[in-house]
Amino acid sequence: MARRIMLNGTSYFGQGAIQEIVNEIKNRHFKKVLVTSTPDLFEFKVATKVTDLLDAAGIAYDVYDNIKPNPTIENVTSGVAACKAAGAEAIVAVGGGSAIDTSKAIATIMTNPEFGDVRSLEGVAPTKHPCLPIIAVSTTSGTA
């Protein structure tokens, strides 16, 4: 039996794919984004490759790097606060499952504040609005 998965997104891969982040942001007319990642990926200059591109393109952003491996509820809650404070219209998530999954929770709560308690998103949550757009930069294979 044939199976089909339909995804509402675009994937770039291969050498130079990271350059497409700027085009995606500009083409979608986002004025400001929140770059999310773990502290280690900033320390080792992985996430700074993204912020360097944003700087060079003149794209406004804030950084939220309080994401731990096996993220906590506090990581999501403080990420929502950071996203609100930034006035971000989209999230650029850089990392593996922890960073990308935390970003998905932040993006969902931003547009569905009734799910402010992240535990209410467990399973299939009856959200009413699409989450904030997410541009994910996966740093591991098979994640997100």
N, CA and C atoms as a LAMMPS dump frame, in Angstrom:
ITEM: TIMESTEP
0
ITEM: NUMBER OF ATOMS
432
ITEM: BOX BOUNDS ff ff ff
-5.0000000000000000e+02 5.0000000000000000e+02
-5.0000000000000000e+02 5.0000000000000000e+02
-5.0000000000000000e+02 5.0000000000000000e+02
ITEM: ATOMS id mol type element x y z
1 1 1 N 0.845 -1.172 0
2 1 2 C 0 0 0
3 1 3 C 0.892 1.237 0
4 2 1 N 0.611 2.114 -0.905
5 2 2 C 1.406 3.342 -1.013
6 2 3 C 1.053 4.304 0.11
7 3 1 N 2.056 5.031 0.578
8 3 2 C 1.855 6.038 1.621
9 3 3 C 2.428 7.353 1.126
10 4 1 N 1.798 8.396 1.589
11 4 2 C 2.243 9.718 1.165
12 4 3 C 2.355 10.611 2.387
13 5 1 N 3.392 11.386 2.429
14 5 2 C 3.562 12.402 3.462
15 5 3 C 3.643 13.738 2.749
16 6 1 N 2.795 14.658 3.146
17 6 2 C 2.827 15.998 2.561
18 6 3 C 3.317 16.966 3.626
19 7 1 N 4.356 17.657 3.317
20 7 2 C 4.93 18.616 4.249
21 7 3 C 4.77 20.018 3.688
22 8 1 N 4.442 20.946 4.551
23 8 2 C 4.276 22.331 4.129
24 8 3 C 5.583 23.069 4.403
25 9 1 N 6.569 22.794 3.609
26 9 2 C 7.857 23.433 3.826
27 9 3 C 8.807 23.147 2.689
28 10 1 N 9.926 23.801 2.755
29 10 2 C 10.964 23.658 1.746
30 10 3 C 12.239 23.234 2.442
31 11 1 N 12.948 22.298 1.848
32 11 2 C 14.223 21.854 2.408
33 11 3 C 15.345 22.198 1.445
34 12 1 N 16.392 22.783 1.981
35 12 2 C 17.613 23.035 1.22
36 12 3 C 18.686 22.14 1.809
37 13 1 N 19.521 21.586 0.977
38 13 2 C 20.613 20.766 1.478
39 13 3 C 21.777 20.863 0.515
40 14 1 N 22.934 20.503 1.011
41 14 2 C 24.128 20.552 0.188
42 14 3 C 24.972 21.777 0.495
43 15 1 N 26.116 21.822 -0.155
44 15 2 C 27.06 22.907 0.065
45 15 3 C 26.409 24.252 -0.246
46 16 1 N 26.522 25.183 0.675
47 16 2 C 25.992 26.525 0.483
48 16 3 C 24.526 26.687 0.835
49 17 1 N 23.875 25.62 1.275
50 17 2 C 22.442 25.697 1.578
51 17 3 C 22.138 26.723 2.664
52 18 1 N 23.063 26.914 3.58
53 18 2 C 22.83 27.86 4.681
54 18 3 C 22.609 29.285 4.161
55 19 1 N 23.164 29.585 2.993
56 19 2 C 22.986 30.911 2.395
57 19 3 C 21.519 31.212 2.094
58 20 1 N 20.709 30.186 1.931
59 20 2 C 19.298 30.37 1.581
60 20 3 C 18.474 30.944 2.733
61 21 1 N 19.011 30.933 3.943
62 21 2 C 18.285 31.496 5.088
63 21 3 C 17.918 32.949 4.811
64 22 1 N 18.868 33.706 4.341
65 22 2 C 18.632 35.127 4.065
66 22 3 C 17.525 35.289 3.027
67 23 1 N 17.579 34.504 1.942
68 23 2 C 16.543 34.595 0.912
69 23 3 C 15.17 34.241 1.468
70 24 1 N 15.096 33.203 2.285
71 24 2 C 13.811 32.806 2.878
72 24 3 C 13.24 33.938 3.736
73 25 1 N 14.078 34.542 4.542
74 25 2 C 13.612 35.627 5.418
75 25 3 C 13.156 36.823 4.589
76 26 1 N 13.953 37.2 3.612
77 26 2 C 13.593 38.362 2.784
78 26 3 C 12.362 38.09 1.928
79 27 1 N 12.284 36.916 1.326
80 27 2 C 11.142 36.587 0.469
81 27 3 C 9.837 36.518 1.253
82 28 1 N 9.942 36.201 2.536
83 28 2 C 8.743 36.105 3.363
84 28 3 C 8.496 37.396 4.147
85 29 1 N 9.33 38.387 3.903
86 29 2 C 9.157 39.739 4.458
87 29 3 C 9.142 39.782 5.99
88 30 1 N 9.947 38.927 6.622
89 30 2 C 10.056 38.984 8.078
90 30 3 C 10.938 40.169 8.447
91 31 1 N 10.465 40.987 9.359
92 31 2 C 11.237 42.155 9.792
93 31 3 C 12.238 41.802 10.886
94 32 1 N 11.89 40.82 11.713
95 32 2 C 12.785 40.43 12.801
96 32 3 C 12.571 38.957 13.119
97 33 1 N 13.681 38.262 13.401
98 33 2 C 13.618 36.843 13.742
99 33 3 C 14.291 36.606 15.09
100 34 1 N 13.95 35.485 15.683
101 34 2 C 14.619 35.026 16.897
102 34 3 C 15.48 33.834 16.512
103 35 1 N 16.777 33.934 16.737
104 35 2 C 17.693 32.827 16.472
105 35 3 C 17.806 32.02 17.755
106 36 1 N 17.433 30.747 17.687
107 36 2 C 17.484 29.882 18.86
108 36 3 C 18.542 28.814 18.66
109 37 1 N 19.239 28.495 19.749
110 37 2 C 20.263 27.464 19.694
111 37 3 C 20.717 27.142 21.109
112 38 1 N 21.673 26.254 21.204
113 38 2 C 22.284 25.932 22.494
114 38 3 C 23.529 26.793 22.674
115 39 1 N 23.928 27.028 23.918
116 39 2 C 25.139 27.836 24.146
117 39 3 C 26.374 27.254 23.451
118 40 1 N 26.476 25.923 23.419
119 40 2 C 27.647 25.291 22.806
120 40 3 C 27.78 25.628 21.323
121 41 1 N 26.658 25.694 20.627
122 41 2 C 26.742 25.974 19.192
123 41 3 C 27.155 27.411 18.911
124 42 1 N 26.908 28.302 19.856
125 42 2 C 27.46 29.657 19.721
126 42 3 C 28.935 29.653 20.097
127 43 1 N 29.267 28.952 21.168
128 43 2 C 30.666 28.9 21.619
129 43 3 C 31.577 28.326 20.533
130 44 1 N 31.107 27.302 19.834
131 44 2 C 31.919 26.659 18.803
132 44 3 C 31.721 27.273 17.416
133 45 1 N 31.06 28.439 17.374
134 45 2 C 30.899 29.244 16.152
135 45 3 C 30.041 28.579 15.075
136 46 1 N 29.205 27.635 15.462
137 46 2 C 28.292 27.023 14.497
138 46 3 C 27.103 27.95 14.273
139 47 1 N 26.452 28.367 15.346
140 47 2 C 25.288 29.258 15.233
141 47 3 C 25.692 30.652 14.759
142 48 1 N 26.921 31.048 15.039
143 48 2 C 27.355 32.376 14.587
144 48 3 C 27.48 32.445 13.061
145 49 1 N 27.58 31.299 12.397
146 49 2 C 27.546 31.317 10.928
147 49 3 C 26.208 31.88 10.456
148 50 1 N 25.147 31.566 11.189
149 50 2 C 23.817 32.077 10.841
150 50 3 C 23.72 33.557 11.182
151 51 1 N 24.134 33.943 12.386
152 51 2 C 24.02 35.36 12.764
153 51 3 C 24.931 36.235 11.906
154 52 1 N 26.067 35.709 11.478
155 52 2 C 26.934 36.468 10.564
156 52 3 C 26.22 36.741 9.236
157 53 1 N 25.496 35.747 8.731
158 53 2 C 24.723 35.942 7.496
159 53 3 C 23.642 37 7.693
160 54 1 N 22.956 36.943 8.835
161 54 2 C 21.898 37.916 9.112
162 54 3 C 22.483 39.318 9.236
163 55 1 N 23.622 39.43 9.924
164 55 2 C 24.286 40.733 10.051
165 55 3 C 24.645 41.297 8.678
166 56 1 N 25.25 40.464 7.838
167 56 2 C 25.685 40.915 6.513
168 56 3 C 24.502 41.354 5.646
169 57 1 N 23.334 40.744 5.875
170 57 2 C 22.148 41.076 5.079
171 57 3 C 21.312 42.187 5.711
172 58 1 N 21.727 42.649 6.896
173 58 2 C 20.977 43.708 7.57
174 58 3 C 19.641 43.247 8.127
175 59 1 N 19.542 41.977 8.481
176 59 2 C 18.298 41.424 9.031
177 59 3 C 18.346 41.511 10.553
178 60 1 N 17.304 42.09 11.134
179 60 2 C 17.232 42.249 12.59
180 60 3 C 16.924 40.906 13.247
181 61 1 N 17.593 40.653 14.369
182 61 2 C 17.363 39.409 15.101
183 61 3 C 17.748 39.586 16.561
184 62 1 N 17.189 38.739 17.389
185 62 2 C 17.624 38.555 18.768
186 62 3 C 18.043 37.101 18.888
187 63 1 N 18.835 36.804 19.921
188 63 2 C 19.319 35.45 20.153
189 63 3 C 18.726 34.911 21.446
190 64 1 N 18.271 33.672 21.397
191 64 2 C 17.872 32.936 22.598
192 64 3 C 18.688 31.655 22.61
193 65 1 N 19.625 31.561 23.56
194 65 2 C 20.496 30.382 23.605
195 65 3 C 20.407 29.637 24.933
196 66 1 N 19.285 29.774 25.609
197 66 2 C 19.096 29.075 26.881
198 66 3 C 18.373 27.748 26.646
199 67 1 N 18.914 26.946 25.757
200 67 2 C 18.347 25.633 25.46
201 67 3 C 19.372 24.582 25.853
202 68 1 N 18.931 23.649 26.669
203 68 2 C 19.807 22.58 27.151
204 68 3 C 19.473 21.282 26.422
205 69 1 N 20.417 20.337 26.416
206 69 2 C 20.049 18.999 25.934
207 69 3 C 18.904 18.477 26.809
208 70 1 N 17.957 17.807 26.219
209 70 2 C 16.749 17.381 26.934
210 70 3 C 16.127 18.593 27.608
211 71 1 N 15.615 19.53 26.816
212 71 2 C 15.163 20.823 27.331
213 71 3 C 14.084 20.701 28.404
214 72 1 N 14.067 21.713 29.238
215 72 2 C 13.123 21.769 30.346
216 72 3 C 11.943 22.669 29.986
217 73 1 N 10.93 22.612 30.82
218 73 2 C 9.786 23.509 30.657
219 73 3 C 10.259 24.953 30.737
220 74 1 N 11.195 25.23 31.636
221 74 2 C 11.742 26.588 31.781
222 74 3 C 12.406 27.061 30.491
223 75 1 N 13.076 26.155 29.772
224 75 2 C 13.692 26.539 28.496
225 75 3 C 12.639 27.044 27.516
226 76 1 N 11.489 26.398 27.481
227 76 2 C 10.407 26.833 26.591
228 76 3 C 9.797 28.131 27.103
229 77 1 N 9.499 28.185 28.396
230 77 2 C 8.856 29.365 28.979
231 77 3 C 9.709 30.613 28.791
232 78 1 N 11.002 30.505 29.071
233 78 2 C 11.864 31.675 28.902
234 78 3 C 12.072 31.985 27.416
235 79 1 N 11.992 30.972 26.566
236 79 2 C 12.073 31.204 25.126
237 79 3 C 10.866 31.957 24.597
238 80 1 N 9.687 31.643 25.126
239 80 2 C 8.479 32.378 24.74
240 80 3 C 8.623 33.836 25.159
241 81 1 N 9.118 34.062 26.381
242 81 2 C 9.32 35.439 26.859
243 81 3 C 10.317 36.177 25.969
244 82 1 N 11.388 35.501 25.569
245 82 2 C 12.394 36.124 24.697
246 82 3 C 11.803 36.451 23.328
247 83 1 N 10.979 35.565 22.814
248 83 2 C 10.357 35.787 21.504
249 83 3 C 9.396 36.973 21.56
250 84 1 N 8.618 37.054 22.63
251 84 2 C 7.707 38.192 22.803
252 84 3 C 8.491 39.493 22.912
253 85 1 N 9.539 39.488 23.743
254 85 2 C 10.346 40.695 23.945
255 85 3 C 11 41.144 22.642
256 86 1 N 11.39 40.189 21.813
257 86 2 C 12.045 40.508 20.541
258 86 3 C 11.058 41.037 19.505
259 87 1 N 9.806 40.676 19.65
260 87 2 C 8.844 41.016 18.607
261 87 3 C 9.125 40.246 17.329
262 88 1 N 9.628 39.028 17.488
263 88 2 C 10.026 38.217 16.332
264 88 3 C 8.816 37.73 15.549
265 89 1 N 8.967 37.727 14.24
266 89 2 C 7.919 37.237 13.343
267 89 3 C 8.178 35.803 12.887
268 90 1 N 9.373 35.304 13.17
269 90 2 C 9.748 33.942 12.796
270 90 3 C 10.904 33.514 13.69
271 91 1 N 11.166 32.221 13.693
272 91 2 C 12.265 31.664 14.48
273 91 3 C 13.23 30.963 13.54
274 92 1 N 14.521 31.201 13.742
275 92 2 C 15.568 30.461 13.045
276 92 3 C 16.211 29.563 14.093
277 93 1 N 15.917 28.274 14.022
278 93 2 C 16.406 27.305 15.005
279 93 3 C 17.66 26.635 14.466
280 94 1 N 18.737 26.698 15.239
281 94 2 C 20.01 26.112 14.824
282 94 3 C 20.379 25.029 15.822
283 95 1 N 20.496 23.794 15.369
284 95 2 C 20.898 22.735 16.281
285 95 3 C 20.284 21.402 15.934
286 96 1 N 20.26 20.555 16.948
287 96 2 C 19.669 19.232 16.814
288 96 3 C 18.26 19.226 17.371
289 97 1 N 17.835 18.067 17.82
290 97 2 C 16.474 17.901 18.301
291 97 3 C 16.1 18.815 19.439
292 98 1 N 17.004 19.046 20.38
293 98 2 C 16.675 19.897 21.53
294 98 3 C 16.355 21.317 21.094
295 99 1 N 17.202 21.894 20.264
296 99 2 C 16.986 23.275 19.818
297 99 3 C 15.765 23.379 18.913
298 100 1 N 15.613 22.448 18.008
299 100 2 C 14.503 22.53 17.06
300 100 3 C 13.174 22.224 17.742
301 101 1 N 13.137 21.218 18.601
302 101 2 C 11.884 20.907 19.303
303 101 3 C 11.479 22.028 20.256
304 102 1 N 12.44 22.614 20.954
305 102 2 C 12.134 23.75 21.83
306 102 3 C 11.581 24.903 21.004
307 103 1 N 12.167 25.14 19.854
308 103 2 C 11.705 26.217 18.974
309 103 3 C 10.29 25.963 18.475
310 104 1 N 9.963 24.708 18.185
311 104 2 C 8.601 24.382 17.756
312 104 3 C 7.602 24.675 18.871
313 105 1 N 7.961 24.354 20.106
314 105 2 C 7.065 24.646 21.234
315 105 3 C 6.907 26.155 21.415
316 106 1 N 8.004 26.89 21.336
317 106 2 C 7.948 28.356 21.453
318 106 3 C 7.037 28.922 20.365
319 107 1 N 7.246 28.484 19.132
320 107 2 C 6.474 28.997 17.997
321 107 3 C 4.986 28.685 18.133
322 108 1 N 4.666 27.532 18.678
323 108 2 C 3.262 27.148 18.859
324 108 3 C 2.602 27.985 19.942
325 109 1 N 3.284 28.164 21.06
326 109 2 C 2.718 28.942 22.171
327 109 3 C 2.578 30.415 21.789
328 110 1 N 3.48 30.918 20.972
329 110 2 C 3.397 32.322 20.56
330 110 3 C 2.07 32.636 19.869
331 111 1 N 1.561 31.719 19.094
332 111 2 C 0.316 31.974 18.36
333 111 3 C -0.899 31.297 18.994
334 112 1 N -0.656 30.504 20.015
335 112 2 C -1.72 29.818 20.749
336 112 3 C -1.46 29.986 22.238
337 113 1 N -1.6 31.203 22.762
338 113 2 C -1.21 31.47 24.149
339 113 3 C -1.989 30.658 25.182
340 114 1 N -3.121 30.1 24.793
341 114 2 C -3.862 29.262 25.731
342 114 3 C -3.096 27.987 26.09
343 115 1 N -2.041 27.685 25.334
344 115 2 C -1.179 26.546 25.625
345 115 3 C 0.119 27.003 26.293
346 116 1 N 0.048 28.087 27.045
347 116 2 C 1.216 28.647 27.715
348 116 3 C 1.921 27.652 28.615
349 117 1 N 1.174 26.708 29.17
350 117 2 C 1.79 25.611 29.92
351 117 3 C 2.177 24.557 28.886
352 118 1 N 3.454 24.461 28.608
353 118 2 C 3.938 23.595 27.529
354 118 3 C 3.471 22.151 27.708
355 119 1 N 3.2 21.737 28.929
356 119 2 C 2.726 20.365 29.14
357 119 3 C 1.388 20.122 28.447
358 120 1 N 0.629 21.179 28.198
359 120 2 C -0.667 21.024 27.531
360 120 3 C -0.512 20.681 26.052
361 121 1 N 0.701 20.769 25.527
362 121 2 C 0.948 20.432 24.124
363 121 3 C 1.285 18.955 23.928
364 122 1 N 1.364 18.201 25.016
365 122 2 C 1.732 16.79 24.917
366 122 3 C 0.707 16.038 24.074
367 123 1 N 1.201 15.156 23.232
368 123 2 C 0.301 14.409 22.359
369 123 3 C -0.147 15.269 21.198
370 124 1 N -1.403 15.179 20.847
371 124 2 C -1.967 15.98 19.764
372 124 3 C -2.797 17.084 20.39
373 125 1 N -2.263 18.282 20.407
374 125 2 C -2.94 19.42 21.035
375 125 3 C -3.866 20.091 20.022
376 126 1 N -5.062 20.464 20.449
377 126 2 C -6.012 21.104 19.536
378 126 3 C -5.735 22.599 19.358
379 127 1 N -4.582 22.916 18.794
380 127 2 C -4.243 24.322 18.58
381 127 3 C -5.176 24.917 17.531
382 128 1 N -5.379 26.222 17.631
383 128 2 C -6.307 26.901 16.723
384 128 3 C -5.596 27.657 15.605
385 129 1 N -4.333 27.998 15.831
386 129 2 C -3.609 28.834 14.876
387 129 3 C -2.283 28.175 14.501
388 130 1 N -1.848 28.356 13.257
389 130 2 C -0.519 27.854 12.885
390 130 3 C 0.551 28.527 13.74
391 131 1 N 1.625 27.816 13.984
392 131 2 C 2.709 28.388 14.783
393 131 3 C 3.449 29.458 13.985
394 132 1 N 4.293 30.218 14.69
395 132 2 C 5.177 31.144 13.978
396 132 3 C 6.001 30.343 12.976
397 133 1 N 6.348 30.928 11.854
398 133 2 C 7.208 30.226 10.903
399 133 3 C 8.562 29.889 11.539
400 134 1 N 9.064 28.721 11.194
401 134 2 C 10.361 28.257 11.699
402 134 3 C 11.255 27.923 10.512
403 135 1 N 12.456 28.454 10.548
404 135 2 C 13.498 28.061 9.607
405 135 3 C 14.477 27.242 10.433
406 136 1 N 14.564 25.955 10.145
407 136 2 C 15.397 25.061 10.95
408 136 3 C 16.699 24.75 10.229
409 137 1 N 17.784 24.925 10.953
410 137 2 C 19.11 24.587 10.449
411 137 3 C 19.576 23.403 11.276
412 138 1 N 19.387 22.222 10.737
413 138 2 C 19.715 21.003 11.472
414 138 3 C 21.22 20.762 11.446
415 139 1 N 21.774 20.533 12.629
416 139 2 C 23.213 20.269 12.721
417 139 3 C 23.5 18.787 12.917
418 140 1 N 22.453 17.967 12.921
419 140 2 C 22.623 16.52 13.032
420 140 3 C 21.757 15.852 11.974
421 141 1 N 22.158 14.691 11.532
422 141 2 C 21.331 13.994 10.544
423 141 3 C 20.182 13.297 11.258
424 142 1 N 19.026 13.316 10.623
425 142 2 C 17.883 12.591 11.162
426 142 3 C 17.156 13.286 12.284
427 143 1 N 17.332 14.574 12.45
428 143 2 C 16.668 15.271 13.552
429 143 3 C 15.514 16.111 13.045
430 144 1 N 14.643 16.486 13.956
431 144 2 C 13.509 17.392 13.746
432 144 3 C 12.487 16.789 12.83
